[in-house]
Amino acid sequence: MIKIKNHFWREVVGISLIIVGILGLFLPVIPGWIFIIAGLIVLKVHFLKEFFKKLKKKGIIRNV
């Protein structure tokens, strides 16, 4: 249950940061590129963790 909530909130935060960043590209008050990069990092970290879990489960890679 906790992992499902973490997964959901990570995606919400990542997508929200990207949306704020896109708005920031058009509004002179908010530096948009910072929020876009932060959102991509949040989503990338989550994606990579899930990707490596699937590879380990399939036996393609193993724990070092």
C-alpha positions, 0 to 999 in steps of 0.5 A: 500500500505504501509503495503504491502511494509513493509511486503515485505521488512521485509521478504527480510531483514529477508531472507537476514540476514539468507543468510548472516549468512549461508555464515558467517558460512563458512567465518571466517570474518563474525560471521554467528550465529549473522546474523542467529539469527537476521534474525529469529527474524525479520521473527518470529515477522512478523509471530506472528503478522500475526498469532494473527491477524488471530486469532482475526479475527476468534474470537478465541482470543479477545483484552485485 
